[in-house]
Amino acid sequence: MGFLKSFLLAGSTILATSASMAEPVSMEDAKAMAAVCNGCHGPLLSSPLSPPLLHNQPADQLFTKLITYKTGQLEGTLMNRIAKGYSKEQLRAIANVLASTTSPSSTP
């Protein structure tokens, strides 16, 4: 087999293997990724023009919304571009963290 064929075969094998082996997202990484969301969606934003609050939303609902941004089914100013930078596993982990986080106004 020629060098080019061997090189292309090895490259395609590596790509196929890495694409099929989604790595689990650690809780620490998920919390760090979700913390970035607070820049716009933070619990203290109360203006009617601010993005919706994400805390205390069901994880499945948040995940579905993130996926619709990622796939382009839902357009946004920034969210569609941001969501495309994360894997589905990362978006699921972010949704789980946000769903389990309570806003300061919801705690006694």
Number of C-alpha atoms within 10 A of each C-alpha: 6 6 8 9 10 11 12 11 12 12 12 12 12 11 11 11 11 11 10 8 8 12 11 9 16 11 13 9 13 20 18 13 17 21 15 12 14 16 10 13 17 18 17 12 15 12 8 7 7 11 12 14 18 21 22 15 16 14 20 13 11 20 21 14 17 24 20 15 20 22 13 15 11 13 13 11 7 9 16 19 15 13 20 16 11 16 15 16 15 22 25 21 23 27 26 21 20 25 19 13 14 14 15 10 8 9 6 4
